[in-house]
């Protein structure tokens, strides 16, 4: 099986002396894992950074065995934010969640486009609100819709926090997520409440029922908004 595609790097780990096993999120194949020989060389190691956009050529002699990648850098994403702890943490958090929740070899154009759109919006002032909406859309694209619109009313205060029941769980949800409106400004308190909500939905729907370990990187990201 041979193919080539654009992708984003979700994870990597050392494999043998001078190789890495990486997981990438590709445009047409979904999440794919494979070996990068020479991955610990200076040239390749420098661009095998989480969230970087790559061009990969995949080769595998057997569909039941992991293949190997040849990789080229298309666009460095993470190096642009090495001096910005919040944005760097956001990228690591998203890559960790996608790496765990995306099924192998199942393309999802909606999630891919949404992820790419978020990457392109990281330089915007309201990027954190867009991160929260990305997680909310991810939940829907993974097959679960919390249907927040049914809790919508005439309230105009987007900072208001509502306590609502979704199935058997109670959540505190900021009004702007229910109204699907982006607030002009968001306090750390509002951001924290938003991140609590999306995290608990993700945990209750996907991680806990499947006995998956929730990534620490996502919780560390939350802590920047205490």
C-alpha positions in Angstrom: 0.0 0.0 0.0 1.5 3.3 -1.1 0.1 6.8 -1.0 1.1 10.4 -0.3 -0.8 13.2 1.5 -0.6 16.3 3.6 -0.9 15.9 7.3 -0.3 17.3 10.8 2.0 15.6 13.3 0.0 14.3 16.4 2.6 12.3 18.3 6.1 10.8 18.0 8.1 8.4 20.1 11.6 7.0 19.7 12.0 3.6 18.0 15.3 1.9 17.9 18.6 3.9 17.5 17.7 6.4 14.8 14.0 6.1 14.1 10.7 7.3 15.4 7.1 6.0 15.3 4.8 8.9 14.5 1.0 9.4 14.3 -0.2 11.9 11.7 -3.6 13.3 10.9 -3.9 13.1 7.1 -6.3 14.9 4.9 -7.6 11.8 3.0 -6.6 8.8 5.2 -7.4 10.1 8.7 -5.0 9.1 11.5 -2.1 6.9 10.4 0.9 5.6 12.3 4.2 4.6 10.8 8.0 4.6 11.2 10.3 7.4 10.2 13.8 6.1 9.6 16.4 8.7 10.4 13.9 10.5 12.6 16.5 11.3 15.2 18.9 12.9 12.7 19.3 16.6 13.2 17.6 17.5 9.9 14.4 15.5 10.5 14.3 15.9 14.3 14.1 19.7 13.9 10.8 19.6 12.1 9.2 16.6 13.7 7.4 18.9 16.1 3.8 18.4 17.2 1.3 20.2 15.0 3.8 20.9 12.2 2.3 20.4 8.7 4.1 17.7 6.8 4.0 16.0 3.4 4.3 12.3 3.8 4.9 9.4 1.4 3.7 6.1 3.0 4.8 2.7 2.1 3.7 -0.6 3.5 4.1 -4.2 2.2 1.4 -5.6 4.3 -1.8 -3.8 5.4 -1.7 -5.6 8.8 1.8 -4.2 9.6 2.9 -0.7 10.2 4.5 0.9 7.2 7.1 3.7 7.0 7.0 7.4 6.1 9.2 9.6 4.1 8.6 13.1 5.4 9.0 16.7 4.3 8.1 19.9 6.1 5.3 22.0 4.5 4.8 24.5 7.3 6.3 24.9 10.8 3.5 25.6 13.2 4.8 25.0 16.7 8.1 26.9 16.4 6.1 30.1 15.9 4.7 29.8 19.4 7.7 28.5 21.4 7.8 31.8 23.3 4.0 31.7 24.0 3.2 29.1 26.6 -0.6 29.3 26.3 -0.6 28.8 22.5 2.0 26.1 22.7 0.0 24.3 25.4 -3.1 24.6 23.2 -1.4 22.9 20.3 -0.1 20.1 22.5 -3.5 19.6 24.1 -5.3 19.3 20.8 -2.8 17.0 19.3 -3.0 14.7 22.3 -6.8 14.6 22.2 -6.9 13.9 18.5 -4.2 11.3 18.8 -6.3 9.4 21.4 -9.8 9.8 20.0 -9.3 9.7 16.2 -9.8 6.1 14.8 -7.1 4.6 12.7 -7.4 5.0 8.9 -10.8 6.6 9.0 -10.8 10.0 7.1 -12.8 12.8 8.6 -12.7 15.9 6.4 -14.8 17.9 8.9 -12.4 17.5 11.8 -9.4 18.0 9.5 -10.7 21.3 8.1 -11.8 22.5 11.6 -8.3 21.7 12.9 -6.6 23.5 10.0 -8.9 26.5 10.5 -8.0 26.7 14.2 -4.3 26.5 13.3 -4.7 29.5 11.0 -6.6 31.5 13.6 -3.9 31.1 16.4 -2.6 34.6 15.8 -6.0 36.2 16.4 -6.7 37.9 19.7 -9.7 35.7 20.4 -7.9 32.4 19.6 -8.8 30.8 23.0 -12.5 31.2 22.3 -12.0 29.6 18.9 -10.1 26.8 20.6 -13.2 26.2 22.8 -15.5 26.1 19.8 -13.1 23.7 18.1 -13.5 21.3 21.0 -17.3 21.7 20.9 -17.3 20.9 17.2 -15.0 18.0 17.7 -17.5 16.5 20.2 -20.2 16.7 17.5 -18.0 15.4 14.7 -17.1 12.4 16.9 -20.7 11.5 17.0 -22.2 13.2 20.1 -24.3 16.4 19.9 -25.0 18.0 23.4 -27.7 20.0 21.6 -27.1 23.2 23.5 -29.5 25.2 21.3 -32.5 23.8 23.2 -31.3 25.7 26.3 -31.3 29.0 24.4 -33.5 31.8 25.6 -33.6 35.6 25.3 -30.7 36.2 27.7 -28.3 38.8 26.2 -25.5 38.4 28.8 -23.0 36.2 27.1 -21.0 35.9 30.4 -23.8 34.3 32.2 -23.2 30.7 33.4 -26.1 28.3 33.2 -26.5 25.0 35.1 -28.0 22.5 32.7 -28.6 18.8 32.6 -27.5 16.8 29.6 -28.6 13.2 29.9 -27.6 12.2 33.5 -24.9 14.9 34.0 -25.1 18.4 35.2 -22.9 21.0 33.6 -22.2 24.7 34.1 -22.2 26.2 30.6 -21.4 29.8 29.6 -24.3 31.5 27.7 -22.1 32.3 24.7 -21.7 28.6 23.9 -25.4 28.1 24.0 -26.1 31.2 21.8 -23.1 30.4 19.6 -21.9 34.0 19.8 -18.3 35.0 20.3 -18.0 37.5 23.2 -16.1 40.7 22.7 -13.9 39.9 25.7 -13.6 36.9 27.9 -12.3 36.8 31.4 -10.1 34.0 32.7 -13.1 32.9 34.8 -15.3 32.5 31.7 -12.5 30.7 29.8 -12.0 28.4 32.7 -15.7 27.6 32.9 -15.8 26.9 29.2 -12.8 24.6 29.3 -14.3 22.8 32.3 -17.5 22.2 30.3 -15.9 20.8 27.1 -13.4 18.7 29.1 -16.2 17.1 31.1 -18.3 16.4 28.1 -15.2 14.8 26.4 -14.4 12.7 29.4 -18.0 11.6 30.1 -18.7 10.7 26.5 -15.4 9.3 25.2 -12.7 8.7 27.8 -14.5 7.2 30.8 -16.8 4.8 28.9 -13.8 3.4 26.9 -11.4 3.3 29.9 -9.1 5.8 28.2 -6.6 8.0 30.1 -7.3 11.7 29.7 -4.2 13.6 28.5 -2.5 15.6 31.2 -1.6 18.2 28.6 -5.3 19.2 28.4 -5.5 19.8 32.1 -2.2 21.7 32.2 -3.6 24.0 29.5 -6.6 24.7 31.6 -4.4 25.8 34.5 -3.1 28.8 32.5 -6.5 30.4 33.0 -6.8 30.2 36.8 
